[in-house]
Amino acid sequence: MQSAESGLLILSPLQRRVLKIKRILSYSRDTKVSHKVVLAYFRKHYWLIANGFCPYCHNHYRNFGVLANHIMRSHTLEVAEEYFKLREKIKERGRK
């Protein structure tokens, strides 16, 4: 959607967050900042997962079911186990 008066793009809060994360990730690639430094910024994947990003290849998915399927099919078993542990922690924090 575009605003008729200003010509600026009107984005939902989720779309703004996605763009912000993509900008940070592309900055790390462009400046060759260590992958570990970038992940430390995202507090050990919490922020990425909570916003629908795969913490390993940085693709964005619209919901956690699609993200979980991607991780199960595209990454190793250890990666999938780590993802589900982190996902449980995120769910527990949401319940409090």
C-alpha positions in Angstrom: 0.0 0.0 0.0 1.1 3.5 -0.7 0.1 6.8 0.8 -1.4 9.0 -1.9 -0.2 12.2 -0.4 3.4 11.5 0.7 4.2 8.6 -1.6 5.6 6.8 1.4 5.1 3.1 1.8 2.7 2.2 4.6 3.7 -1.0 6.3 2.2 -3.0 9.1 4.2 -3.3 12.3 5.2 -6.9 11.4 6.4 -5.8 7.9 8.5 -3.0 9.5 10.1 -5.5 11.9 10.9 -7.9 9.1 12.5 -5.0 7.1 14.5 -3.9 10.1 15.8 -7.4 10.7 16.6 -7.9 7.0 18.5 -4.6 7.0 20.6 -5.7 10.0 21.3 -9.0 8.4 22.3 -7.5 5.1 24.5 -5.0 6.9 26.4 -7.9 8.5 26.9 -9.5 5.1 28.0 -6.3 3.4 30.5 -5.3 6.2 31.6 -8.9 6.7 30.8 -8.7 10.4 31.1 -12.1 12.1 28.0 -14.2 12.0 28.4 -14.8 15.7 28.4 -11.1 16.4 25.1 -10.7 14.6 23.5 -13.6 16.4 24.7 -12.2 19.7 22.8 -9.0 18.7 19.6 -11.2 18.3 20.1 -12.6 21.9 20.8 -16.2 20.9 18.1 -16.4 18.1 15.1 -15.4 20.3 14.4 -12.2 18.3 14.8 -14.0 15.0 12.5 -16.9 15.9 9.9 -14.6 17.5 9.7 -12.6 14.3 9.4 -15.7 12.0 13.0 -15.8 10.7 15.1 -19.0 10.4 18.1 -18.3 12.7 20.4 -20.4 10.5 19.7 -19.2 6.9 17.7 -16.0 7.7 14.8 -16.7 5.5 11.5 -15.2 6.7 8.3 -17.3 7.1 4.8 -16.1 7.8 4.1 -18.4 10.7 5.9 -20.9 13.1 4.4 -24.0 11.4 6.0 -23.1 8.1 9.2 -22.1 9.9 9.3 -25.4 11.7 8.7 -27.4 8.5 11.6 -25.5 6.8 14.0 -26.2 9.7 13.0 -29.9 9.7 13.5 -30.3 6.0 16.5 -28.0 5.3 18.7 -28.2 8.4 20.3 -31.0 10.5 18.6 -32.8 13.3 20.7 -31.0 15.9 19.6 -27.6 14.5 16.0 -28.7 14.6 16.3 -29.8 18.2 17.9 -26.5 19.2 15.1 -24.6 17.4 12.4 -26.5 19.2 14.1 -25.9 22.6 14.3 -22.2 21.9 10.7 -22.1 20.7 9.5 -23.7 23.9 11.4 -21.0 25.9 9.7 -18.3 23.8 6.3 -19.9 24.4 6.9 -20.1 28.2 7.9 -16.4 28.3 4.7 -15.5 26.4 2.5 -17.3 29.0 3.9 -15.3 31.9 
